């Protein structure tokens, strides 16, 4: 049995749901990646890349071409995010990744990009039904994930809000498509997102406060 066949096989059954190895392992690594993002660790990006590789196998074996294609883009964005955080690692005074709120112009650009991207991808999935079983929810999650990762790479607190909006659709969609472990993990994502959002929010406010004259920077 090849590694691909093993990953596509069933790990166990719980509450009538068949859990695949690829679905379980890929999402556990995804959870680790999100936790590393909360800690502003640069290792969040290799973890997201690894998660993308394994989930690509999961969705491809289930013939969910749209979701599988999303993982390829996620892997590309994870590579770009690694470069962004490597170059900007010394932006914060403590040597960690600097975080901030986006400007209103940036927020508008993120919202517009998400709307236009969802319409474009959803339209593509509708024209070619073989790409996705649920064209519009899948397009929403696809584009929302990319928006969240882009905002994360730029150190924007809004990246957590984007992940929260993805979660709202991701939970029912994954359960409906037979990826019960993904649906369960999305619930945990929600808790981590709220936790991470609070941490980044507080850090962005602290970094925005001016240093007292004569005080050490």
N, C-alpha and C positions, 0 to 999 in steps of 0.2 A: 504494500500500500504506500503510495507517495504521500509527501507532506501535504499537498493540496487536497488529496482525497481524505486524509485524516482530518484536516481543518474543516472540511465540508461535512464531516460526519457528526452524528448526534452524541453529545456529551452525556446528557441525562434528560429525564422528563420530570417536570414539576407542575402540579396543578393543571395537568392536561396539555401543557405547552412543551414542545420539543426544543431543547436548547442545543444549538450547534457549538462545536469547539471554537470555530472562527468568530462567531457572534460573541461568545463569552470572553475569549482572550482579547479580541480586538477592543471591546468596550472596557475591559478592566484596564488595559493600557491607556485608553482614552481618558478614563477617570484619573489615572496617575498624571497624565499630561495636564489635565485641568487643575489638579492640585499643585503641580509644579508651576503653572501659570499664576495661581494665587500667590505662591511664594516668590514670584518674579524670577524663577530659575530659568536660565537659558536652556536647560535640558527639557523644558516643555516641548520644544520644537522637534528634537529627535523622537520623543515619545509620540507626538502627534503623527509624525511620518510613519513610525512603526505600526501604529494603530490603523493608519490609512492602508498600509500594505495588507494587513490581515483582513480588514473589513472589505477590501477590494475582492479578496477571495470569497468571502461570505456572500456578498451581493451578486457577484458574477455567477456563483454556483446556483443561486436562486433565480437567475435570469432577470435580475433587476438592473438593467443596463444603466439607467439614469443614476441610481445610487452608486453603482460601481464606478461610473464616470466621475461622480462627485469625489470619490476617494482619490482618483488620480490628480484632480485639481487641488484637493486638500494637501496631498503630498508635495505638489509644486509650491503652494503657498507656505507650507511649513518650512521648506528650504529657504524661501525668501524671508520668512520671519526670523529664521536663524541668523541670516546675514544682517538683518536690520538690528537685532538685539546685540549681535557681536560688535557692530560698529558703534552702537549707542550705549554700550555697557557702562561707561563712566559718566553718564549724564547726571545721575543723582549724586548728592554730596557724600553719601555713604558707599559709593561705588556700585550700587545695585541699579537695576533698570528704573529709570525715571518714569513715573506715571502722571497723567494729567487728564483733565476734562477736555473734550474736543471743543473747538470754537463753534459758534452757531453756523458758520459757513461749512465747516467740516461735518457737522451734524446733518445739515441740509444735503450735502453731497452723499453721505452715507445712506440717508433715507431715500433720496432720488435713485441712487445706484441700486438699492435693494428693490425698489418698486419696478424700475425699468428692467432689471435683471430677472426678476420673478416673472414678469410678463413675457419676456423673450424666451426664457427657458421653459416656462409653462406652455407657451405657444408651440415650441419645438416638440415637447413631449406629447402635446395633443395631436400634432400633425403625424408623429411617428409613435403610435401607442406602444410599440414593442420596447421603447426606451424606459417606460415606467407604467406601473399598474395604477398609480394615483398621480396623474400629471401635475396638478396644481399644488397639492401639499408637498410632493417631492421637490418641485421647483422652489417652493418657499423655503424648505429646509436647506436645499442645495445653496441657494443664493445667500440665505441668512447665515449659514456656516462660513461662507467666504467673507461676508461683511464683518462677522465677529473676528475672524482670524486676521483680517486686514487691520481692524481697529486695535487688536491685541499687539500686532507687530509694531504699531505706531505708539503703543503705550497709552491708549485712550481708555478711560474708565468705562466709556460707553460700550466697550466690547462685552462686558458682563450683561448689560441690558439686551444686547443682540442675542446672546446665548439664551437668555431667559425667554425671549420671544420664539426662538427656535424650539425650545423645550415644549412650549404650549401645543405645538403641532406634532413634534417628534414622538411624544409618548403614545398617543392613539394610533398614529400611522404605523409605528413599529409593531405594536400589538396586532393591528389589523393585517399586516403582511407576514405574520408568523415569526417575527424576531422579538420574542418575549423578553429575552435578556436585555436587548437594546432598549426596549420600553422601560424595563425596570431600572436600568442604568440611567436613563434620561431623568427619572424621578430623583435619583441621587445627584445627578448633574444640577438639578434645580436647587438642592440644598447647598452644594458647593458654590454655585453661582452667587447665591445670596451672601454667603460667607465671604467669598472673594470680592464681591462688589463692595461690601462694607470696608474691607481692608484697604483696597485701592482708593476708595473714596476718602478715607481718613488720611492716607499717605499723600494723596494729591492736595488736600487742604494744608497739610503740614509743610509740603514743599513749596506751596504758594505764599506762605507767610515770610515776610522779609526778615533777614537776620538783624538783631540789634546792633547798633553801631558800637564797634569795639569788641563785639563778641566773636568767638571763634566760629568760622564758617563750617 
